Amino acid sequence: MKCRDIEIHAIAYLDGKLARNEAVAVERHLAGCSACAERLHGFSDVSSRLDGWEPVQPSPSFNARLERRILAEPATSAGWRERISFWFQMHPSGRPALAGALLGMMLFAVVLARYNPSAPFPLTPGSEGTQRVGTVSDGNDELALYRDLPVLEELDLLSNFEVLQEFETTTQ
């Protein structure tokens, strides 16, 4: 047994709660290690002094005086800051959890702001605020395909299936 093992088993050894083979290992270590033997003797000394100590009995009127003092205190409700600070003191993982929740909400807000399914068609340069409605050609007119190419290259437009359904209705 090593010195750090004695630290773990010292109180159980003094209380006689170790298994026989562990108690023998502790005794063998104590015979060869004076530092651990001295430390265990200190534990034993403190334990024996505590066993001889009689607890102090409060005066008979202690409970009545305490109750009067408690009732004399004005009742105050804890504000929201005290309630939150109590939660953070009791739960050390509260700060990282709160930071993660805030980060998640911010990310969700950014994604929600970037994705707008009701966004209008992109404006072509020089259209002066008018919306360009694309036309889908039957493939015979190559110029029409090139004219519609900027609309088809717009990735946001392609990912918006509602807008693509509008294309189908205009061709029919």
Backbone as CSV, one residue per row, in Angstrom:
resi,resn,N_x,N_y,N_z,CA_x,CA_y,CA_z,C_x,C_y,C_z
1,MET,0.847,-1.171,0.000,0.000,0.000,0.000,0.893,1.235,0.000
2,LYS,0.453,2.277,-0.692,1.234,3.503,-0.793,0.660,4.560,0.141
3,CYS,1.410,5.651,0.307,1.004,6.718,1.229,-0.339,7.329,0.834
4,ARG,-0.574,7.503,-0.453,-1.861,8.100,-0.847,-3.012,7.143,-0.566
5,ASP,-2.759,5.835,-0.586,-3.799,4.867,-0.229,-4.122,4.940,1.257
6,ILE,-3.114,5.228,2.069,-3.336,5.372,3.516,-4.235,6.572,3.775
7,GLU,-4.013,7.668,3.034,-4.866,8.858,3.183,-6.329,8.499,2.938
8,ILE,-6.562,7.652,1.963,-7.932,7.271,1.618,-8.536,6.366,2.687
9,HIS,-7.755,5.438,3.220,-8.280,4.416,4.129,-8.055,4.720,5.607
10,ALA,-7.468,5.862,5.954,-7.084,6.122,7.350,-8.273,6.124,8.299
11,ILE,-9.324,6.868,7.990,-10.471,6.975,8.892,-11.193,5.634,9.002
12,ALA,-11.343,4.929,7.887,-11.985,3.614,7.929,-11.156,2.647,8.769
13,TYR,-9.837,2.752,8.711,-8.967,1.901,9.526,-9.156,2.201,11.015
14,LEU,-9.200,3.498,11.360,-9.387,3.872,12.766,-10.757,3.444,13.289
15,ASP,-11.768,3.471,12.432,-13.110,3.061,12.849,-13.293,1.551,12.806
16,GLY,-12.293,0.814,12.287,-12.375,-0.640,12.221,-13.303,-1.132,11.122
17,LYS,-13.449,-0.372,10.068,-14.385,-0.728,9.007,-13.701,-1.266,7.758
18,LEU,-12.399,-1.469,7.806,-11.690,-2.036,6.658,-11.785,-3.552,6.688
19,ALA,-11.728,-4.150,5.505,-11.658,-5.606,5.421,-10.332,-6.059,6.028
20,ARG,-10.278,-7.292,6.461,-9.091,-7.803,7.177,-7.823,-7.672,6.330
21,ASN,-7.884,-8.008,5.046,-6.681,-7.938,4.208,-6.236,-6.484,4.004
22,GLU,-7.193,-5.531,3.908,-6.819,-4.122,3.787,-6.226,-3.605,5.094
23,ALA,-6.790,-4.026,6.226,-6.267,-3.598,7.528,-4.840,-4.102,7.723
24,VAL,-4.564,-5.328,7.290,-3.207,-5.876,7.393,-2.255,-5.079,6.506
25,ALA,-2.703,-4.708,5.306,-1.860,-3.921,4.405,-1.575,-2.542,5.000
26,VAL,-2.562,-1.927,5.653,-2.356,-0.622,6.295,-1.353,-0.757,7.432
27,GLU,-1.506,-1.784,8.264,-0.584,-1.990,9.393,0.839,-2.238,8.904
28,ARG,0.974,-2.990,7.823,2.296,-3.265,7.267,2.937,-1.961,6.766
29,HIS,2.139,-1.102,6.115,2.667,0.171,5.628,3.040,1.079,6.800
30,LEU,2.196,1.106,7.830,2.473,1.966,8.987,3.747,1.542,9.712
31,ALA,4.061,0.247,9.691,5.281,-0.242,10.340,6.520,0.267,9.612
32,GLY,6.410,0.513,8.296,7.569,0.952,7.531,7.594,2.435,7.214
33,CYS,6.506,3.170,7.455,6.433,4.587,7.089,6.082,5.406,8.327
34,SER,7.076,6.110,8.840,6.852,6.880,10.071,5.959,8.097,9.826
35,ALA,6.003,8.689,8.625,5.169,9.862,8.327,3.685,9.488,8.364
36,CYS,3.341,8.362,7.766,1.943,7.926,7.766,1.513,7.505,9.171
37,ALA,2.418,6.857,9.907,2.091,6.452,11.275,1.831,7.675,12.143
38,GLU,2.647,8.722,11.977,2.453,9.949,12.754,1.135,10.628,12.375
39,ARG,0.831,10.646,11.094,-0.429,11.263,10.639,-1.629,10.481,11.160
40,LEU,-1.559,9.168,11.132,-2.651,8.344,11.641,-2.802,8.518,13.147
41,HIS,-1.688,8.684,13.846,-1.738,8.943,15.290,-2.434,10.285,15.551
42,GLY,-2.177,11.281,14.708,-2.859,12.579,14.833,-4.361,12.440,14.621
43,PHE,-4.755,11.647,13.618,-6.182,11.397,13.398,-6.798,10.721,14.617
44,SER,-6.086,9.753,15.148,-6.572,9.019,16.316,-6.715,9.939,17.518
45,ASP,-5.755,10.847,17.708,-5.801,11.791,18.824,-7.009,12.723,18.698
46,VAL,-7.237,13.256,17.516,-8.395,14.142,17.297,-9.693,13.378,17.526
47,SER,-9.759,12.161,17.031,-10.962,11.357,17.198,-11.245,11.074,18.666
48,SER,-10.207,10.740,19.436,-10.423,10.459,20.862,-10.830,11.717,21.622
49,ARG,-10.295,12.868,21.256,-10.702,14.124,21.908,-12.159,14.463,21.579
50,LEU,-12.557,14.221,20.344,-13.944,14.489,19.976,-14.912,13.541,20.676
51,ASP,-14.480,12.290,20.907,-15.341,11.346,21.617,-15.585,11.797,23.054
52,GLY,-14.598,12.429,23.687,-14.741,12.884,25.067,-15.441,14.225,25.189
53,TRP,-15.742,14.867,24.095,-16.352,16.196,24.132,-17.859,16.079,24.291
54,GLU,-18.390,16.809,25.229,-19.835,16.827,25.452,-20.421,18.013,24.697
55,PRO,-21.455,17.802,23.935,-22.038,18.920,23.191,-22.656,19.953,24.137
56,VAL,-22.576,21.186,23.746,-23.118,22.277,24.550,-24.629,22.310,24.358
57,GLN,-25.345,22.383,25.467,-26.800,22.460,25.418,-27.228,23.924,25.443
58,PRO,-28.098,24.336,24.541,-28.560,25.726,24.560,-29.460,25.970,25.768
59,SER,-29.569,27.224,26.143,-30.414,27.568,27.293,-31.871,27.248,26.959
60,PRO,-32.684,27.020,27.981,-34.086,26.658,27.725,-34.852,27.726,26.939
61,SER,-34.471,28.976,27.070,-35.209,30.035,26.367,-34.617,30.339,24.984
62,PHE,-33.638,29.573,24.570,-32.981,29.834,23.280,-33.975,29.766,22.120
63,ASN,-34.765,28.699,22.066,-35.709,28.535,20.950,-36.730,29.662,20.917
64,ALA,-37.224,30.074,22.085,-38.219,31.152,22.126,-37.603,32.467,21.654
65,ARG,-36.372,32.766,22.078,-35.709,34.002,21.646,-35.434,33.973,20.143
66,LEU,-34.997,32.838,19.657,-34.721,32.700,18.228,-35.994,32.894,17.412
67,GLU,-37.079,32.303,17.855,-38.341,32.442,17.137,-38.815,33.893,17.131
68,ARG,-38.657,34.617,18.232,-39.037,36.030,18.283,-38.192,36.851,17.318
69,ARG,-36.896,36.564,17.257,-36.020,37.308,16.341,-36.385,37.043,14.888
70,ILE,-36.722,35.810,14.586,-37.099,35.472,13.212,-38.397,36.177,12.835
71,LEU,-39.358,36.172,13.726,-40.633,36.830,13.440,-40.491,38.340,13.361
72,ALA,-39.504,38.906,14.049,-39.287,40.349,14.025,-38.648,40.809,12.715
73,GLU,-37.986,39.913,12.020,-37.361,40.250,10.738,-38.447,40.532,9.709
74,PRO,-38.299,41.592,8.929,-39.293,41.839,7.879,-39.141,40.799,6.767
75,ALA,-40.274,40.311,6.314,-40.257,39.306,5.246,-40.007,40.005,3.920
76,THR,-38.972,39.588,3.233,-38.658,40.156,1.926,-38.593,39.017,0.923
77,SER,-39.128,39.284,-0.230,-39.031,38.275,-1.283,-37.756,38.538,-2.074
78,ALA,-37.156,37.481,-2.476,-35.920,37.609,-3.247,-36.248,38.140,-4.634
79,GLY,-35.461,39.093,-5.077,-35.641,39.639,-6.419,-35.140,38.657,-7.461
80,TRP,-35.347,39.021,-8.706,-34.940,38.105,-9.771,-33.444,37.911,-9.808
81,ARG,-32.673,38.922,-9.414,-31.214,38.758,-9.422,-30.767,37.752,-8.370
82,GLU,-31.381,37.814,-7.192,-31.018,36.867,-6.140,-31.406,35.445,-6.528
83,ARG,-32.579,35.308,-7.158,-32.995,33.965,-7.561,-32.058,33.398,-8.621
84,ILE,-31.645,34.229,-9.563,-30.735,33.759,-10.607,-29.353,33.477,-10.026
85,SER,-28.857,34.367,-9.161,-27.524,34.144,-8.597,-27.515,32.889,-7.736
86,PHE,-28.616,32.606,-7.043,-28.686,31.375,-6.260,-28.577,30.167,-7.178
87,TRP,-29.242,30.221,-8.342,-29.190,29.095,-9.257,-27.773,28.880,-9.766
88,PHE,-27.046,29.990,-10.063,-25.678,29.856,-10.549,-24.748,29.340,-9.461
89,GLN,-25.029,29.683,-8.197,-24.190,29.181,-7.114,-24.424,27.691,-6.908
90,MET,-25.651,27.256,-7.064,-25.971,25.849,-6.850,-25.579,24.986,-8.051
91,HIS,-25.626,25.543,-9.231,-25.349,24.786,-10.444,-24.136,25.389,-11.149
92,PRO,-22.952,24.820,-10.954,-21.768,25.408,-11.587,-21.797,25.312,-13.107
93,SER,-22.618,24.435,-13.651,-22.684,24.336,-15.107,-23.681,25.324,-15.692
94,GLY,-24.224,26.208,-14.878,-25.222,27.164,-15.348,-24.674,28.183,-16.315
95,ARG,-23.493,28.679,-16.072,-22.928,29.702,-16.955,-22.659,29.161,-18.355
96,PRO,-21.992,28.017,-18.490,-21.807,27.498,-19.849,-23.136,27.144,-20.522
97,ALA,-24.095,26.662,-19.746,-25.397,26.336,-20.331,-26.092,27.598,-20.818
98,LEU,-26.032,28.664,-20.035,-26.646,29.923,-20.445,-25.937,30.491,-21.672
99,ALA,-24.615,30.426,-21.686,-23.862,30.926,-22.839,-24.210,30.121,-24.090
100,GLY,-24.319,28.815,-23.952,-24.694,27.977,-25.094,-26.102,28.270,-25.583
101,ALA,-27.030,28.491,-24.648,-28.401,28.810,-25.043,-28.462,30.148,-25.771
102,LEU,-27.737,31.143,-25.263,-27.722,32.446,-25.926,-27.088,32.353,-27.307
103,LEU,-26.010,31.599,-27.421,-25.361,31.420,-28.722,-26.296,30.720,-29.701
104,GLY,-27.008,29.716,-29.213,-27.965,29.017,-30.064,-29.093,29.922,-30.531
105,MET,-29.595,30.768,-29.631,-30.656,31.699,-30.026,-30.146,32.717,-31.037
106,MET,-28.911,33.187,-30.842,-28.346,34.143,-31.795,-28.170,33.490,-33.164
107,LEU,-27.675,32.266,-33.191,-27.501,31.546,-34.450,-28.846,31.327,-35.134
108,PHE,-29.846,30.960,-34.356,-31.184,30.768,-34.901,-31.724,32.072,-35.481
109,ALA,-31.499,33.182,-34.786,-31.969,34.486,-35.271,-31.272,34.864,-36.575
110,VAL,-29.973,34.590,-36.671,-29.240,34.908,-37.900,-29.752,34.058,-39.056
111,VAL,-29.951,32.772,-38.811,-30.448,31.886,-39.868,-31.851,32.313,-40.282
112,LEU,-32.678,32.655,-39.315,-34.038,33.080,-39.617,-34.048,34.388,-40.396
113,ALA,-33.143,35.295,-40.070,-33.075,36.570,-40.779,-32.550,36.379,-42.203
114,ARG,-31.661,35.427,-42.400,-31.090,35.207,-43.736,-32.063,34.472,-44.650
115,TYR,-32.856,33.590,-44.103,-33.782,32.801,-44.915,-35.146,33.470,-44.866
116,ASN,-35.596,33.962,-45.993,-36.893,34.606,-46.088,-37.620,34.005,-47.276
117,PRO,-38.579,33.105,-47.038,-39.231,32.439,-48.165,-40.079,33.381,-49.010
118,SER,-40.457,34.521,-48.486,-41.278,35.445,-49.268,-40.445,36.543,-49.914
119,ALA,-39.156,36.314,-50.078,-38.280,37.320,-50.681,-38.635,37.486,-52.154
120,PRO,-38.617,38.721,-52.673,-38.935,38.943,-54.091,-37.806,38.441,-54.974
121,PHE,-38.096,38.365,-56.260,-37.068,37.989,-57.216,-35.937,39.001,-57.160
122,PRO,-34.716,38.580,-57.443,-33.620,39.549,-57.453,-33.811,40.545,-58.589
123,LEU,-33.442,41.764,-58.335,-33.566,42.815,-59.340,-32.369,42.771,-60.275
124,THR,-32.627,43.017,-61.525,-31.534,43.072,-62.486,-30.943,44.467,-62.466
125,PRO,-29.668,44.611,-62.768,-29.081,45.946,-62.787,-29.776,46.808,-63.823
126,GLY,-30.140,48.024,-63.433,-30.758,48.965,-64.348,-32.254,48.808,-64.465
127,SER,-32.867,47.972,-63.640,-34.311,47.797,-63.762,-35.074,48.836,-62.967
128,GLU,-34.376,49.678,-62.214,-34.962,50.815,-61.511,-36.099,50.392,-60.589
129,GLY,-35.889,49.367,-59.815,-36.866,48.987,-58.806,-37.966,48.068,-59.294
130,THR,-37.991,47.729,-60.542,-39.019,46.802,-61.010,-38.512,45.392,-60.811
131,GLN,-39.433,44.500,-60.594,-39.030,43.114,-60.398,-38.975,42.413,-61.748
132,ARG,-37.992,41.573,-61.875,-37.827,40.829,-63.117,-38.470,39.473,-62.928
133,VAL,-39.373,39.136,-63.747,-40.012,37.835,-63.689,-39.378,36.989,-64.774
134,GLY,-38.808,35.871,-64.391,-38.133,35.019,-65.350,-39.126,34.235,-66.185
135,THR,-38.711,33.885,-67.359,-39.542,33.055,-68.229,-38.769,31.796,-68.527
136,VAL,-39.462,30.724,-68.542,-38.834,29.454,-68.858,-39.152,29.152,-70.314
137,SER,-38.120,29.016,-71.120,-38.352,28.771,-72.550,-38.414,27.275,-72.793
138,ASP,-38.875,26.933,-73.962,-38.987,25.525,-74.313,-37.676,24.946,-74.814
139,GLY,-36.620,25.729,-74.851,-35.323,25.244,-75.272,-34.995,25.593,-76.700
140,ASN,-35.948,26.100,-77.467,-35.689,26.453,-78.860,-34.977,27.788,-78.971
141,ASP,-35.206,28.677,-78.040,-34.617,30.006,-78.108,-33.432,30.075,-77.149
142,GLU,-32.201,29.995,-77.690,-31.015,30.024,-76.841,-30.839,31.364,-76.164
143,LEU,-31.225,32.441,-76.812,-31.109,33.761,-76.192,-31.987,33.873,-74.954
144,ALA,-33.140,33.248,-74.998,-34.024,33.275,-73.828,-33.369,32.537,-72.662
145,LEU,-32.657,31.459,-72.965,-31.960,30.733,-71.900,-30.878,31.592,-71.275
146,TYR,-30.120,32.313,-72.109,-29.077,33.174,-71.559,-29.675,34.342,-70.787
147,ARG,-30.827,34.819,-71.252,-31.472,35.923,-70.563,-31.967,35.468,-69.175
148,ASP,-32.367,34.222,-69.051,-32.856,33.691,-67.776,-31.735,33.131,-66.910
149,LEU,-30.526,33.088,-67.420,-29.412,32.499,-66.683,-29.158,33.175,-65.336
150,PRO,-29.160,34.505,-65.206,-28.940,35.099,-63.877,-29.990,34.676,-62.862
151,VAL,-31.202,34.469,-63.310,-32.248,34.018,-62.391,-31.953,32.596,-61.940
152,LEU,-31.543,31.757,-62.880,-31.289,30.362,-62.543,-30.031,30.189,-61.705
153,GLU,-29.084,31.109,-61.833,-27.853,30.991,-61.062,-28.018,31.440,-59.615
154,GLU,-29.081,32.119,-59.314,-29.286,32.621,-57.964,-29.598,31.437,-57.036
155,LEU,-28.670,31.112,-56.139,-28.833,29.932,-55.298,-29.986,30.082,-54.320
156,ASP,-30.197,31.285,-53.797,-31.318,31.483,-52.880,-32.637,31.225,-53.587
157,LEU,-32.702,31.615,-54.840,-33.917,31.413,-55.615,-34.152,29.929,-55.855
158,LEU,-33.080,29.204,-56.165,-33.225,27.777,-56.427,-33.615,27.004,-55.176
159,SER,-33.185,27.479,-54.021,-33.533,26.769,-52.794,-34.942,27.092,-52.337
160,ASN,-35.596,28.087,-52.929,-36.942,28.483,-52.557,-37.922,27.828,-53.533
161,PHE,-38.562,26.742,-53.121,-39.420,25.971,-54.012,-40.724,26.694,-54.335
162,GLU,-41.176,27.595,-53.481,-42.398,28.342,-53.776,-42.206,29.208,-55.015
163,VAL,-41.029,29.815,-55.139,-40.749,30.659,-56.293,-40.680,29.811,-57.552
164,LEU,-40.105,28.620,-57.456,-40.020,27.745,-58.625,-41.405,27.308,-59.075
165,GLN,-42.337,27.157,-58.160,-43.699,26.810,-58.538,-44.351,27.958,-59.301
166,GLU,-43.982,29.189,-58.986,-44.504,30.331,-59.725,-44.023,30.290,-61.178
167,PHE,-42.800,29.818,-61.405,-42.296,29.674,-62.769,-43.178,28.719,-63.561
168,GLU,-43.580,27.616,-62.931,-44.381,26.623,-63.629,-45.732,27.197,-64.025
169,THR,-46.314,28.037,-63.169,-47.632,28.587,-63.490,-47.560,29.621,-64.597
170,THR,-46.435,30.331,-64.740,-46.329,31.345,-65.792,-46.150,30.717,-67.165
171,THR,-45.644,29.503,-67.242,-45.393,28.879,-68.539,-46.623,28.180,-69.074
172,GLN,-47.588,27.920,-68.277,-48.758,27.154,-68.730,-49.791,28.004,-69.398
